[in-house]
Amino acid sequence: MKKVHNFSAGPAILPVDVIKEATQGAIEFNNSGMSILEVSHRGTDFINVMEEARALVKEFMGFGSGYQTLFLGGGASTQFAMVPSNLLQAGKPAAYVNTGVWASKAIKEAKMLGDVNVIASSEDKKFSYVPKGYAVPKDASYLHLTSNNTIYGTQMHSFPESSVPVVCDMSSDIFSRKMDFSKFDLIYAGAQKNIGAAGATVVVVKEDILGKTGRKMFSMLDYAVHIKGESMYNTPPVFSVYVCMLTLKWLKKNGGLAWIEKINDEKAKTMYDEIDRNILFTGTCAKEDRSKMNACFLLTKPELEETFNKMWKDAGISGIKGHRDVGGYRASLYNALPLESVKVLVDVMKEFEKKYADSKVTA
Ligand SMILES: *Cc1c(COP(=O)(O)O)cnc(C)c1O
């Protein structure tokens, strides 16, 4: 198979070893004579996969008892509805920080169920920075944050103090760095960006924040139902959970969050140093808020777009076209992307500058 340098924003690159092991499991799982795709989710073999995945998530977060981990279907987008269903109390508005498209979608869903207070927003500057210095209301049901703004390329490098439960959508930067997870009461993340294959969404919830709304809920939207069912109330996304378990094991074996953070820092520095140095490119976000997962940049001479596109495609690079809302380019630097791939992209950018920096007309 011809390997490309995969900078896709999600579903995204996975470690080669994980793909190999998952492929083996799809052919024959645990010497069972069956594929992982055809075993019962109630059998011991799969229960062990689920339990290992749940345990690894808690281990990376440093959580003990009192927290529950779930692998649910429906994507992070279903969490936009589950969070207010389970946490939004009458007379206590939910506080949201609007940092982009995903946060806006979360706000839209919460508004269906009750009062929402958007306490800070960066919409005034096209979500190109992270709002800071706002106060979190003490009477809020919860505070909702989005740690990494996948589309516009900003990331929260610090988190506000809050006396109310903090919910965080970490879909696009979960386990990319060391952090104090104890600041959060509910964390959710779609698997397809940093920890596995599309289909599963990891949810970690501090149990004592649940059960306070008095709201009747559909069983599938009720965290308590999924907790009681040990993340198997219904058939979980079996293969996706398996790939998550393998990816989490890969992360742990290699040195965990400290190890990956160092690599991710180096990748981001390599990328942004070139964006800032190269006269043919410009970054789109406030420097102090730049995402280490999704680097967004524009051409300073847009007429050279086709020329640049051909160059990176010829170098075996895939997936750097920017989101349609931002245009330009977005290099997603998720955990499984090697530094090597970033260097290939940077070399293409250097070569491009050398050839076309002085061109006055379309090349
Ligand atoms: C991709 C993404 C989502 C949506 O995830 P789905 O699994 O497609 O529902 C939500 N939030 C953030 C921050 C994302 O990056």
Ligand as a Chemical Component Dictionary entry (heavy atoms), coordinates in Angstrom:
data_LIG
# 
_chem_comp.id                   LIG 
_chem_comp.type                 NON-POLYMER 
_chem_comp.pdbx_formal_charge   0 
_chem_comp.three_letter_code    LIG 
# 
loop_
_chem_comp_atom.comp_id 
_chem_comp_atom.atom_id 
_chem_comp_atom.alt_atom_id 
_chem_comp_atom.type_symbol 
_chem_comp_atom.charge 
_chem_comp_atom.model_Cartn_x 
_chem_comp_atom.model_Cartn_y 
_chem_comp_atom.model_Cartn_z 
_chem_comp_atom.pdbx_ordinal 
LIG C1 C1 C 0 -15.587 16.655 14.861 1  
LIG C2 C2 C 0 -16.084 17.356 16.044 2  
LIG C3 C3 C 0 -17.400 17.178 16.518 3  
LIG C4 C4 C 0 -18.426 16.333 15.810 4  
LIG O1 O1 O 0 -18.168 14.991 15.945 5  
LIG P1 P1 P 0 -19.159 13.886 15.346 6  
LIG O2 O2 O 0 -18.566 12.640 15.920 7  
LIG O3 O3 O 0 -19.075 13.982 13.860 8  
LIG O4 O4 O 0 -20.523 14.146 15.830 9  
LIG C5 C5 C 0 -17.756 17.843 17.671 10 
LIG N1 N1 N 0 -16.908 18.639 18.321 11 
LIG C6 C6 C 0 -15.653 18.847 17.889 12 
LIG C7 C7 C 0 -14.743 19.757 18.656 13 
LIG C8 C8 C 0 -15.193 18.208 16.734 14 
LIG O5 O5 O 0 -13.947 18.410 16.303 15 
# 
loop_
_chem_comp_bond.comp_id 
_chem_comp_bond.atom_id_1 
_chem_comp_bond.atom_id_2 
_chem_comp_bond.value_order 
_chem_comp_bond.pdbx_ordinal 
LIG C1 C2 SING 1  
LIG C2 C3 SING 2  
LIG C2 C8 DOUB 3  
LIG C3 C4 SING 4  
LIG C3 C5 DOUB 5  
LIG C4 O1 SING 6  
LIG O1 P1 SING 7  
LIG P1 O2 DOUB 8  
LIG P1 O3 SING 9  
LIG P1 O4 SING 10 
LIG C5 N1 SING 11 
LIG N1 C6 DOUB 12 
LIG C6 C7 SING 13 
LIG C6 C8 SING 14 
LIG C8 O5 SING 15 
# 
